[in-house]
Amino acid sequence: MQIYPKGLKMEDFKPNTEFSAWAAIEVKKLGDIQIGMQSHLIKGGLYAVFLHKGTADTFHKTSEFICQHWIPNSKYTLDEREHFEILTEKYLGPNNPQSEEDVWIPIKTKETKIISL
């Protein structure tokens, strides 16, 4: 899971943009958290889900497609919530070209201004 700084605009995002990263696992209740671990509740909302297939060093291509092509040409914009990936049994490791992961990007409908005359 990645948590980016509040107010970060997509056009300001650079490869060296700092963010918080979490390695996380879903639990059914907060009481299931092991000693020494922290909890984080993911805020609800709309997400676009993309498939990344390939090695970790090609992940930037998936990110570039999402941020430079899909979002600008959609009716959505990035929302200021958590980004995350879900790794299932199809995730075969960071160096396996057949590895798959689901990329969850928080989105919201672009705001439309209504002007009355």
KOLGU-4560 file (N, C-alpha, C; in nm, 3 decimals, padded with zeros to 5 digits):
<recs>
<n_xx: 00.085 n_yy: -00.116 n_zz: 00.000 ca_xx: 00.000 ca_yy: 00.000 ca_zz: 00.000 c_xx: 00.090 c_yy: 00.123 c_zz: 00.000 mol: A seq: 1 type: MET>
<n_xx: 00.050 n_yy: 00.223 n_zz: -00.078 ca_xx: 00.125 ca_yy: 00.347 ca_zz: -00.083 c_xx: 00.034 c_yy: 00.462 c_zz: -00.040 mol: A seq: 2 type: GLN>
<n_xx: 00.088 n_yy: 00.549 n_zz: 00.044 ca_xx: 00.015 ca_yy: 00.668 ca_zz: 00.087 c_xx: 00.099 c_yy: 00.789 c_zz: 00.044 mol: A seq: 3 type: ILE>
<n_xx: 00.044 n_yy: 00.867 n_zz: -00.047 ca_xx: 00.114 ca_yy: 00.981 ca_zz: -00.104 c_xx: 00.079 c_yy: 01.108 c_zz: -00.025 mol: A seq: 4 type: TYR>
<n_xx: 00.165 n_yy: 01.210 n_zz: -00.032 ca_xx: 00.138 ca_yy: 01.336 ca_zz: 00.040 c_xx: 00.006 c_yy: 01.398 c_zz: -00.004 mol: A seq: 5 type: PRO>
<n_xx: -00.066 n_yy: 01.455 n_zz: 00.091 ca_xx: -00.192 ca_yy: 01.525 ca_zz: 00.059 c_xx: -00.163 c_yy: 01.639 c_zz: -00.036 mol: A seq: 6 type: LYS>
<n_xx: -00.253 n_yy: 01.658 n_zz: -00.131 ca_xx: -00.240 ca_yy: 01.767 ca_zz: -00.226 c_xx: -00.148 c_yy: 01.738 c_zz: -00.344 mol: A seq: 7 type: GLY>
<n_xx: -00.088 n_yy: 01.619 n_zz: -00.348 ca_xx: 00.000 ca_yy: 01.586 ca_zz: -00.460 c_xx: -00.083 c_yy: 01.574 c_zz: -00.588 mol: A seq: 8 type: LEU>
<n_xx: -00.045 n_yy: 01.651 n_zz: -00.688 ca_xx: -00.113 ca_yy: 01.646 ca_zz: -00.817 c_xx: -00.038 c_yy: 01.552 c_zz: -00.909 mol: A seq: 9 type: LYS>
<n_xx: -00.112 n_yy: 01.485 n_zz: -00.996 ca_xx: -00.052 ca_yy: 01.388 ca_zz: -01.086 c_xx: 00.061 c_yy: 01.449 c_zz: -01.168 mol: A seq: 10 type: MET>
<n_xx: 00.045 n_yy: 01.573 n_zz: -01.211 ca_xx: 00.148 ca_yy: 01.636 ca_zz: -01.293 c_xx: 00.275 c_yy: 01.668 c_zz: -01.212 mol: A seq: 11 type: GLU>
<n_xx: 00.263 n_yy: 01.669 n_zz: -01.077 ca_xx: 00.379 ca_yy: 01.693 ca_zz: -00.992 c_xx: 00.449 c_yy: 01.564 c_zz: -00.950 mol: A seq: 12 type: ASP>
<n_xx: 00.388 n_yy: 01.449 n_zz: -00.981 ca_xx: 00.446 ca_yy: 01.320 ca_zz: -00.942 c_xx: 00.571 c_yy: 01.292 c_zz: -01.022 mol: A seq: 13 type: PHE>
<n_xx: 00.677 n_yy: 01.258 n_zz: -00.953 ca_xx: 00.806 ca_yy: 01.226 ca_zz: -01.015 c_xx: 00.854 c_yy: 01.092 c_zz: -00.959 mol: A seq: 14 type: LYS>
<n_xx: 00.947 n_yy: 01.025 n_zz: -01.026 ca_xx: 00.998 ca_yy: 00.898 ca_zz: -00.973 c_xx: 01.057 c_yy: 00.909 c_zz: -00.832 mol: A seq: 15 type: PRO>
<n_xx: 01.104 n_yy: 01.028 n_zz: -00.794 ca_xx: 01.162 ca_yy: 01.044 ca_zz: -00.660 c_xx: 01.064 c_yy: 01.103 c_zz: -00.559 mol: A seq: 16 type: ASN>
<n_xx: 00.935 n_yy: 01.109 n_zz: -00.593 ca_xx: 00.834 ca_yy: 01.158 ca_zz: -00.498 c_xx: 00.831 c_yy: 01.065 c_zz: -00.378 mol: A seq: 17 type: THR>
<n_xx: 00.841 n_yy: 01.123 n_zz: -00.259 ca_xx: 00.841 ca_yy: 01.042 ca_zz: -00.137 c_xx: 00.698 c_yy: 01.005 c_zz: -00.098 mol: A seq: 18 type: GLU>
<n_xx: 00.682 n_yy: 00.884 n_zz: -00.044 ca_xx: 00.553 ca_yy: 00.836 ca_zz: 00.003 c_xx: 00.577 c_yy: 00.731 c_zz: 00.110 mol: A seq: 19 type: PHE>
<n_xx: 00.472 n_yy: 00.700 n_zz: 00.185 ca_xx: 00.478 ca_yy: 00.594 ca_zz: 00.285 c_xx: 00.438 c_yy: 00.464 c_zz: 00.219 mol: A seq: 20 type: SER>
<n_xx: 00.512 n_yy: 00.358 n_zz: 00.249 ca_xx: 00.480 ca_yy: 00.226 ca_zz: 00.192 c_xx: 00.454 c_yy: 00.128 c_zz: 00.307 mol: A seq: 21 type: ALA>
<n_xx: 00.353 n_yy: 00.047 n_zz: 00.290 ca_xx: 00.317 ca_yy: -00.055 ca_zz: 00.388 c_xx: 00.314 c_yy: -00.191 c_zz: 00.320 mol: A seq: 22 type: TRP>
<n_xx: 00.364 n_yy: -00.291 n_zz: 00.387 ca_xx: 00.339 ca_yy: -00.430 ca_zz: 00.349 c_xx: 00.223 c_yy: -00.471 c_zz: 00.440 mol: A seq: 23 type: ALA>
<n_xx: 00.112 n_yy: -00.512 n_zz: 00.382 ca_xx: -00.008 ca_yy: -00.531 ca_zz: 00.461 c_xx: -00.078 c_yy: -00.662 c_zz: 00.428 mol: A seq: 24 type: ALA>
<n_xx: -00.162 n_yy: -00.702 n_zz: 00.520 ca_xx: -00.246 ca_yy: -00.819 ca_zz: 00.502 c_xx: -00.383 c_yy: -00.786 c_zz: 00.562 mol: A seq: 25 type: ILE>
<n_xx: -00.488 n_yy: -00.829 n_zz: 00.495 ca_xx: -00.623 ca_yy: -00.803 ca_zz: 00.543 c_xx: -00.655 c_yy: -00.894 c_zz: 00.661 mol: A seq: 26 type: GLU>
<n_xx: -00.719 n_yy: -00.834 n_zz: 00.762 ca_xx: -00.768 ca_yy: -00.912 ca_zz: 00.876 c_xx: -00.918 c_yy: -00.890 c_zz: 00.889 mol: A seq: 27 type: VAL>
<n_xx: -00.987 n_yy: -00.987 n_zz: 00.947 ca_xx: -01.132 ca_yy: -00.975 ca_zz: 00.962 c_xx: -01.170 c_yy: -00.879 c_zz: 01.074 mol: A seq: 28 type: LYS>
<n_xx: -01.086 n_yy: -00.871 n_zz: 01.179 ca_xx: -01.112 ca_yy: -00.777 ca_zz: 01.289 c_xx: -00.979 c_yy: -00.728 c_zz: 01.345 mol: A seq: 29 type: LYS>
<n_xx: -00.982 n_yy: -00.607 n_zz: 01.402 ca_xx: -00.859 ca_yy: -00.545 ca_zz: 01.450 c_xx: -00.793 c_yy: -00.627 c_zz: 01.560 mol: A seq: 30 type: LEU>
<n_xx: -00.871 n_yy: -00.707 n_zz: 01.633 ca_xx: -00.815 ca_yy: -00.792 ca_zz: 01.739 c_xx: -00.724 c_yy: -00.901 c_zz: 01.684 mol: A seq: 31 type: GLY>
<n_xx: -00.726 n_yy: -00.925 n_zz: 01.553 ca_xx: -00.643 ca_yy: -01.028 ca_zz: 01.492 c_xx: -00.501 c_yy: -00.980 c_zz: 01.461 mol: A seq: 32 type: ASP>
<n_xx: -00.471 n_yy: -00.855 n_zz: 01.491 ca_xx: -00.340 ca_yy: -00.799 ca_zz: 01.459 c_xx: -00.237 c_yy: -00.850 c_zz: 01.558 mol: A seq: 33 type: ILE>
<n_xx: -00.125 n_yy: -00.898 n_zz: 01.505 ca_xx: -00.016 ca_yy: -00.952 ca_zz: 01.587 c_xx: 00.053 c_yy: -00.840 c_zz: 01.665 mol: A seq: 34 type: GLN>
<n_xx: 00.110 n_yy: -00.873 n_zz: 01.778 ca_xx: 00.187 ca_yy: -00.778 ca_zz: 01.857 c_xx: 00.304 c_yy: -00.727 c_zz: 01.772 mol: A seq: 35 type: ILE>
<n_xx: 00.326 n_yy: -00.596 n_zz: 01.774 ca_xx: 00.434 ca_yy: -00.535 ca_zz: 01.697 c_xx: 00.390 c_yy: -00.486 c_zz: 01.561 mol: A seq: 36 type: GLY>
<n_xx: 00.268 n_yy: -00.522 n_zz: 01.518 ca_xx: 00.216 ca_yy: -00.474 ca_zz: 01.391 c_xx: 00.128 c_yy: -00.352 c_zz: 01.415 mol: A seq: 37 type: MET>
<n_xx: 00.110 n_yy: -00.272 n_zz: 01.311 ca_xx: 00.023 ca_yy: -00.155 ca_zz: 01.318 c_xx: -00.100 c_yy: -00.180 c_zz: 01.233 mol: A seq: 38 type: GLN>
<n_xx: -00.207 n_yy: -00.108 n_zz: 01.264 ca_xx: -00.328 ca_yy: -00.120 ca_zz: 01.183 c_xx: -00.345 c_yy: 00.004 c_zz: 01.097 mol: A seq: 39 type: SER>
<n_xx: -00.414 n_yy: -00.015 n_zz: 00.986 ca_xx: -00.449 ca_yy: 00.096 ca_zz: 00.898 c_xx: -00.580 c_yy: 00.059 c_zz: 00.829 mol: A seq: 40 type: HIS>
<n_xx: -00.679 n_yy: 00.142 n_zz: 00.846 ca_xx: -00.807 ca_yy: 00.118 ca_zz: 00.781 c_xx: -00.808 c_yy: 00.192 c_zz: 00.648 mol: A seq: 41 type: LEU>
<n_xx: -00.836 n_yy: 00.119 n_zz: 00.541 ca_xx: -00.844 ca_yy: 00.180 ca_zz: 00.409 c_xx: -00.979 c_yy: 00.248 c_zz: 00.396 mol: A seq: 42 type: ILE>
<n_xx: -00.975 n_yy: 00.374 n_zz: 00.356 ca_xx: -01.098 ca_yy: 00.450 ca_zz: 00.338 c_xx: -01.176 c_yy: 00.394 c_zz: 00.220 mol: A seq: 43 type: LYS>
<n_xx: -01.305 n_yy: 00.393 n_zz: 00.229 ca_xx: -01.388 ca_yy: 00.345 ca_zz: 00.119 c_xx: -01.387 c_yy: 00.444 c_zz: 00.003 mol: A seq: 44 type: GLY>
<n_xx: -01.435 n_yy: 00.400 n_zz: -00.108 ca_xx: -01.443 ca_yy: 00.486 ca_zz: -00.224 c_xx: -01.427 c_yy: 00.406 c_zz: -00.351 mol: A seq: 45 type: GLY>
<n_xx: -01.423 n_yy: 00.478 n_zz: -00.461 ca_xx: -01.414 ca_yy: 00.419 ca_zz: -00.593 c_xx: -01.268 c_yy: 00.393 c_zz: -00.629 mol: A seq: 46 type: LEU>
<n_xx: -01.242 n_yy: 00.275 n_zz: -00.685 ca_xx: -01.108 ca_yy: 00.239 ca_zz: -00.731 c_xx: -01.115 c_yy: 00.189 c_zz: -00.874 mol: A seq: 47 type: TYR>
<n_xx: -01.013 n_yy: 00.220 n_zz: -00.951 ca_xx: -00.993 ca_yy: 00.158 ca_zz: -01.082 c_xx: -00.891 c_yy: 00.047 c_zz: -01.059 mol: A seq: 48 type: ALA>
<n_xx: -00.915 n_yy: -00.069 n_zz: -01.117 ca_xx: -00.827 ca_yy: -00.184 ca_zz: -01.096 c_xx: -00.764 c_yy: -00.223 c_zz: -01.229 mol: A seq: 49 type: VAL>
<n_xx: -00.632 n_yy: -00.235 n_zz: -01.228 ca_xx: -00.555 ca_yy: -00.268 ca_zz: -01.347 c_xx: -00.474 c_yy: -00.394 c_zz: -01.320 mol: A seq: 50 type: PHE>
<n_xx: -00.443 n_yy: -00.468 n_zz: -01.424 ca_xx: -00.359 ca_yy: -00.586 ca_zz: -01.413 c_xx: -00.217 c_yy: -00.549 c_zz: -01.455 mol: A seq: 51 type: LEU>
<n_xx: -00.120 n_yy: -00.576 n_zz: -01.368 ca_xx: 00.020 ca_yy: -00.566 ca_zz: -01.406 c_xx: 00.071 c_yy: -00.708 c_zz: -01.423 mol: A seq: 52 type: HIS>
<n_xx: 00.121 n_yy: -00.739 n_zz: -01.541 ca_xx: 00.181 ca_yy: -00.869 ca_zz: -01.567 c_xx: 00.325 c_yy: -00.847 c_zz: -01.607 mol: A seq: 53 type: LYS>
<n_xx: 00.415 n_yy: -00.911 n_zz: -01.534 ca_xx: 00.557 ca_yy: -00.897 ca_zz: -01.565 c_xx: 00.639 c_yy: -00.881 c_zz: -01.440 mol: A seq: 54 type: GLY>
<n_xx: 00.764 n_yy: -00.847 n_zz: -01.461 ca_xx: 00.858 ca_yy: -00.832 ca_zz: -01.349 c_xx: 00.839 c_yy: -00.696 c_zz: -01.281 mol: A seq: 55 type: THR>
<n_xx: 00.896 n_yy: -00.685 n_zz: -01.162 ca_xx: 00.886 ca_yy: -00.560 ca_zz: -01.086 c_xx: 00.952 c_yy: -00.444 c_zz: -01.161 mol: A seq: 56 type: ALA>
<n_xx: 01.058 n_yy: -00.473 n_zz: -01.235 ca_xx: 01.127 ca_yy: -00.364 ca_zz: -01.305 c_xx: 01.050 c_yy: -00.312 c_zz: -01.427 mol: A seq: 57 type: ASP>
<n_xx: 00.937 n_yy: -00.374 n_zz: -01.461 ca_xx: 00.851 ca_yy: -00.321 ca_zz: -01.569 c_xx: 00.725 c_yy: -00.254 c_zz: -01.513 mol: A seq: 58 type: THR>
<n_xx: 00.714 n_yy: -00.249 n_zz: -01.381 ca_xx: 00.595 ca_yy: -00.190 ca_zz: -01.318 c_xx: 00.576 c_yy: -00.044 c_zz: -01.359 mol: A seq: 59 type: PHE>
<n_xx: 00.685 n_yy: 00.026 n_zz: -01.383 ca_xx: 00.675 ca_yy: 00.168 ca_zz: -01.422 c_xx: 00.593 c_yy: 00.184 c_zz: -01.550 mol: A seq: 60 type: HIS>
<n_xx: 00.595 n_yy: 00.084 n_zz: -01.639 ca_xx: 00.516 ca_yy: 00.094 ca_zz: -01.762 c_xx: 00.366 c_yy: 00.090 c_zz: -01.731 mol: A seq: 61 type: LYS>
<n_xx: 00.327 n_yy: 00.007 n_zz: -01.637 ca_xx: 00.188 ca_yy: 00.002 ca_zz: -01.594 c_xx: 00.148 c_yy: 00.135 c_zz: -01.531 mol: A seq: 62 type: THR>
<n_xx: 00.232 n_yy: 00.187 n_zz: -01.444 ca_xx: 00.205 ca_yy: 00.316 ca_zz: -01.379 c_xx: 00.195 c_yy: 00.429 c_zz: -01.480 mol: A seq: 63 type: SER>
<n_xx: 00.285 n_yy: 00.430 n_zz: -01.577 ca_xx: 00.282 ca_yy: 00.534 ca_zz: -01.680 c_xx: 00.153 c_yy: 00.526 c_zz: -01.762 mol: A seq: 64 type: GLU>
<n_xx: 00.110 n_yy: 00.404 n_zz: -01.797 ca_xx: -00.015 ca_yy: 00.389 ca_zz: -01.870 c_xx: -00.132 c_yy: 00.446 c_zz: -01.790 mol: A seq: 65 type: PHE>
<n_xx: -00.138 n_yy: 00.412 n_zz: -01.661 ca_xx: -00.247 ca_yy: 00.458 ca_zz: -01.576 c_xx: -00.247 c_yy: 00.610 c_zz: -01.566 mol: A seq: 66 type: ILE>
<n_xx: -00.131 n_yy: 00.666 n_zz: -01.531 ca_xx: -00.123 ca_yy: 00.810 ca_zz: -01.501 c_xx: -00.116 c_yy: 00.900 c_zz: -01.624 mol: A seq: 67 type: CYS>
<n_xx: -00.054 n_yy: 00.852 n_zz: -01.731 ca_xx: -00.035 ca_yy: 00.938 ca_zz: -01.848 c_xx: -00.140 c_yy: 00.916 c_zz: -01.957 mol: A seq: 68 type: GLN>
<n_xx: -00.207 n_yy: 00.801 n_zz: -01.954 ca_xx: -00.303 ca_yy: 00.771 ca_zz: -02.061 c_xx: -00.445 c_yy: 00.748 c_zz: -02.009 mol: A seq: 69 type: HIS>
<n_xx: -00.461 n_yy: 00.653 n_zz: -01.917 ca_xx: -00.595 ca_yy: 00.616 ca_zz: -01.876 c_xx: -00.665 c_yy: 00.728 c_zz: -01.799 mol: A seq: 70 type: TRP>
<n_xx: -00.604 n_yy: 00.777 n_zz: -01.693 ca_xx: -00.669 ca_yy: 00.880 ca_zz: -01.611 c_xx: -00.697 c_yy: 01.008 c_zz: -01.691 mol: A seq: 71 type: ILE>
<n_xx: -00.600 n_yy: 01.063 n_zz: -01.763 ca_xx: -00.629 ca_yy: 01.187 ca_zz: -01.837 c_xx: -00.739 c_yy: 01.171 c_zz: -01.943 mol: A seq: 72 type: PRO>
<n_xx: -00.759 n_yy: 01.051 n_zz: -01.995 ca_xx: -00.860 ca_yy: 01.029 ca_zz: -02.098 c_xx: -00.990 c_yy: 00.970 c_zz: -02.044 mol: A seq: 73 type: ASN>
<n_xx: -01.001 n_yy: 00.964 n_zz: -01.913 ca_xx: -01.121 ca_yy: 00.909 ca_zz: -01.850 c_xx: -01.203 c_yy: 01.024 c_zz: -01.790 mol: A seq: 74 type: SER>
<n_xx: -01.316 n_yy: 00.989 n_zz: -01.732 ca_xx: -01.398 ca_yy: 01.089 ca_zz: -01.663 c_xx: -01.360 c_yy: 01.098 c_zz: -01.516 mol: A seq: 75 type: LYS>
<n_xx: -01.241 n_yy: 01.043 n_zz: -01.482 ca_xx: -01.197 ca_yy: 01.038 ca_zz: -01.343 c_xx: -01.069 c_yy: 01.115 c_zz: -01.322 mol: A seq: 76 type: TYR>
<n_xx: -01.041 n_yy: 01.142 n_zz: -01.195 ca_xx: -00.916 ca_yy: 01.199 ca_zz: -01.152 c_xx: -00.870 c_yy: 01.120 c_zz: -01.030 mol: A seq: 77 type: THR>
<n_xx: -00.744 n_yy: 01.133 n_zz: -00.993 ca_xx: -00.695 ca_yy: 01.064 ca_zz: -00.874 c_xx: -00.763 c_yy: 01.117 c_zz: -00.749 mol: A seq: 78 type: LEU>
<n_xx: -00.790 n_yy: 01.028 n_zz: -00.656 ca_xx: -00.843 ca_yy: 01.067 ca_zz: -00.526 c_xx: -00.730 c_yy: 01.056 c_zz: -00.424 mol: A seq: 79 type: ASP>
<n_xx: -00.737 n_yy: 01.134 n_zz: -00.317 ca_xx: -00.631 ca_yy: 01.133 ca_zz: -00.216 c_xx: -00.658 c_yy: 01.023 c_zz: -00.113 mol: A seq: 80 type: GLU>
<n_xx: -00.645 n_yy: 00.901 n_zz: -00.160 ca_xx: -00.658 ca_yy: 00.783 ca_zz: -00.072 c_xx: -00.545 c_yy: 00.687 c_zz: -00.104 mol: A seq: 81 type: ARG>
<n_xx: -00.546 n_yy: 00.577 n_zz: -00.037 ca_xx: -00.441 ca_yy: 00.478 ca_zz: -00.052 c_xx: -00.442 c_yy: 00.412 c_zz: -00.190 mol: A seq: 82 type: GLU>
<n_xx: -00.325 n_yy: 00.387 n_zz: -00.243 ca_xx: -00.304 ca_yy: 00.306 ca_zz: -00.363 c_xx: -00.253 c_yy: 00.172 c_zz: -00.310 mol: A seq: 83 type: HIS>
<n_xx: -00.288 n_yy: 00.063 n_zz: -00.375 ca_xx: -00.233 ca_yy: -00.065 ca_zz: -00.330 c_xx: -00.238 c_yy: -00.169 c_zz: -00.441 mol: A seq: 84 type: PHE>
<n_xx: -00.163 n_yy: -00.276 n_zz: -00.419 ca_xx: -00.163 ca_yy: -00.390 ca_zz: -00.509 c_xx: -00.209 c_yy: -00.512 c_zz: -00.430 mol: A seq: 85 type: GLU>
<n_xx: -00.280 n_yy: -00.600 n_zz: -00.497 ca_xx: -00.320 ca_yy: -00.726 ca_zz: -00.435 c_xx: -00.245 c_yy: -00.838 c_zz: -00.507 mol: A seq: 86 type: ILE>
<n_xx: -00.174 n_yy: -00.916 n_zz: -00.427 ca_xx: -00.095 ca_yy: -01.027 ca_zz: -00.480 c_xx: -00.168 c_yy: -01.157 c_zz: -00.447 mol: A seq: 87 type: LEU>
<n_xx: -00.208 n_yy: -01.229 n_zz: -00.550 ca_xx: -00.278 ca_yy: -01.357 ca_zz: -00.532 c_xx: -00.181 c_yy: -01.470 c_zz: -00.569 mol: A seq: 88 type: THR>
<n_xx: -00.236 n_yy: -01.589 n_zz: -00.587 ca_xx: -00.153 ca_yy: -01.703 ca_zz: -00.626 c_xx: -00.090 c_yy: -01.683 c_zz: -00.765 mol: A seq: 89 type: GLU>
<n_xx: -00.139 n_yy: -01.584 n_zz: -00.840 ca_xx: -00.080 ca_yy: -01.554 ca_zz: -00.972 c_xx: 00.046 c_yy: -01.469 c_zz: -00.961 mol: A seq: 90 type: LYS>
<n_xx: 00.074 n_yy: -01.419 n_zz: -00.840 ca_xx: 00.199 ca_yy: -01.346 ca_zz: -00.819 c_xx: 00.308 c_yy: -01.449 c_zz: -00.797 mol: A seq: 91 type: TYR>
<n_xx: 00.402 n_yy: -01.456 n_zz: -00.889 ca_xx: 00.505 ca_yy: -01.559 ca_zz: -00.888 c_xx: 00.642 c_yy: -01.507 c_zz: -00.846 mol: A seq: 92 type: LEU>
<n_xx: 00.645 n_yy: -01.384 n_zz: -00.798 ca_xx: 00.770 ca_yy: -01.324 ca_zz: -00.753 c_xx: 00.809 c_yy: -01.206 c_zz: -00.839 mol: A seq: 93 type: GLY>
<n_xx: 00.894 n_yy: -01.119 n_zz: -00.787 ca_xx: 00.927 ca_yy: -00.994 ca_zz: -00.856 c_xx: 01.006 c_yy: -01.011 c_zz: -00.985 mol: A seq: 94 type: PRO>
<n_xx: 01.071 n_yy: -01.125 n_zz: -01.004 ca_xx: 01.155 ca_yy: -01.144 ca_zz: -01.123 c_xx: 01.095 c_yy: -01.238 c_zz: -01.227 mol: A seq: 95 type: ASN>
<n_xx: 00.971 n_yy: -01.281 n_zz: -01.203 ca_xx: 00.906 ca_yy: -01.375 ca_zz: -01.294 c_xx: 00.824 c_yy: -01.298 c_zz: -01.397 mol: A seq: 96 type: ASN>
<n_xx: 00.852 n_yy: -01.310 n_zz: -01.527 ca_xx: 00.777 ca_yy: -01.235 ca_zz: -01.629 c_xx: 00.631 c_yy: -01.277 c_zz: -01.641 mol: A seq: 97 type: PRO>
<n_xx: 00.592 n_yy: -01.391 n_zz: -01.583 ca_xx: 00.453 ca_yy: -01.435 ca_zz: -01.585 c_xx: 00.376 c_yy: -01.392 c_zz: -01.460 mol: A seq: 98 type: GLN>
<n_xx: 00.443 n_yy: -01.321 n_zz: -01.370 ca_xx: 00.382 ca_yy: -01.277 ca_zz: -01.244 c_xx: 00.272 c_yy: -01.175 c_zz: -01.271 mol: A seq: 99 type: SER>
<n_xx: 00.162 n_yy: -01.184 n_zz: -01.194 ca_xx: 00.050 ca_yy: -01.092 ca_zz: -01.209 c_xx: 00.012 c_yy: -01.033 c_zz: -01.074 mol: A seq: 100 type: GLU>
<n_xx: -00.029 n_yy: -00.908 n_zz: -01.077 ca_xx: -00.082 ca_yy: -00.842 ca_zz: -00.956 c_xx: -00.188 c_yy: -00.741 c_zz: -00.997 mol: A seq: 101 type: GLU>
<n_xx: -00.286 n_yy: -00.722 n_zz: -00.910 ca_xx: -00.392 ca_yy: -00.625 ca_zz: -00.933 c_xx: -00.352 c_yy: -00.492 c_zz: -00.871 mol: A seq: 102 type: ASP>
<n_xx: -00.358 n_yy: -00.386 n_zz: -00.950 ca_xx: -00.317 ca_yy: -00.253 ca_zz: -00.907 c_xx: -00.444 c_yy: -00.171 c_zz: -00.884 mol: A seq: 103 type: VAL>
<n_xx: -00.466 n_yy: -00.127 n_zz: -00.762 ca_xx: -00.585 ca_yy: -00.052 ca_zz: -00.723 c_xx: -00.549 c_yy: 00.096 c_zz: -00.708 mol: A seq: 104 type: TRP>
<n_xx: -00.614 n_yy: 00.180 n_zz: -00.789 ca_xx: -00.587 ca_yy: 00.324 ca_zz: -00.791 c_xx: -00.714 c_yy: 00.398 c_zz: -00.747 mol: A seq: 105 type: ILE>
<n_xx: -00.705 n_yy: 00.483 n_zz: -00.643 ca_xx: -00.824 ca_yy: 00.555 ca_zz: -00.598 c_xx: -00.862 c_yy: 00.665 c_zz: -00.697 mol: A seq: 106 type: PRO>
<n_xx: -00.988 n_yy: 00.667 n_zz: -00.734 ca_xx: -01.035 ca_yy: 00.766 ca_zz: -00.831 c_xx: -01.162 c_yy: 00.832 c_zz: -00.782 mol: A seq: 107 type: ILE>
<n_xx: -01.192 n_yy: 00.946 n_zz: -00.841 ca_xx: -01.320 ca_yy: 01.014 ca_zz: -00.819 c_xx: -01.359 c_yy: 01.080 c_zz: -00.950 mol: A seq: 108 type: LYS>
<n_xx: -01.486 n_yy: 01.107 n_zz: -00.966 ca_xx: -01.536 ca_yy: 01.172 ca_zz: -01.086 c_xx: -01.481 c_yy: 01.314 c_zz: -01.092 mol: A seq: 109 type: THR>
<n_xx: -01.438 n_yy: 01.354 n_zz: -01.211 ca_xx: -01.388 ca_yy: 01.491 ca_zz: -01.228 c_xx: -01.498 c_yy: 01.588 c_zz: -01.192 mol: A seq: 110 type: LYS>
<n_xx: -01.458 n_yy: 01.694 n_zz: -01.124 ca_xx: -01.556 ca_yy: 01.796 ca_zz: -01.085 c_xx: -01.598 c_yy: 01.879 c_zz: -01.207 mol: A seq: 111 type: GLU>
<n_xx: -01.724 n_yy: 01.904 n_zz: -01.212 ca_xx: -01.779 ca_yy: 01.988 ca_zz: -01.318 c_xx: -01.835 c_yy: 02.113 c_zz: -01.253 mol: A seq: 112 type: THR>
<n_xx: -01.795 n_yy: 02.227 n_zz: -01.302 ca_xx: -01.847 ca_yy: 02.353 ca_zz: -01.250 c_xx: -01.970 c_yy: 02.393 c_zz: -01.330 mol: A seq: 113 type: LYS>
<n_xx: -02.075 n_yy: 02.426 n_zz: -01.257 ca_xx: -02.199 ca_yy: 02.471 ca_zz: -01.321 c_xx: -02.207 c_yy: 02.621 c_zz: -01.302 mol: A seq: 114 type: ILE>
<n_xx: -02.219 n_yy: 02.690 n_zz: -01.411 ca_xx: -02.228 ca_yy: 02.837 ca_zz: -01.405 c_xx: -02.368 c_yy: 02.876 c_zz: -01.446 mol: A seq: 115 type: ILE>
<n_xx: -02.434 n_yy: 02.948 n_zz: -01.359 ca_xx: -02.567 ca_yy: 02.996 ca_zz: -01.397 c_xx: -02.556 c_yy: 03.141 c_zz: -01.438 mol: A seq: 116 type: SER>
<n_xx: -02.630 n_yy: 03.177 n_zz: -01.540 ca_xx: -02.626 ca_yy: 03.315 ca_zz: -01.592 c_xx: -02.751 c_yy: 03.390 c_zz: -01.553 mol: A seq: 117 type: LEU>
</recs>
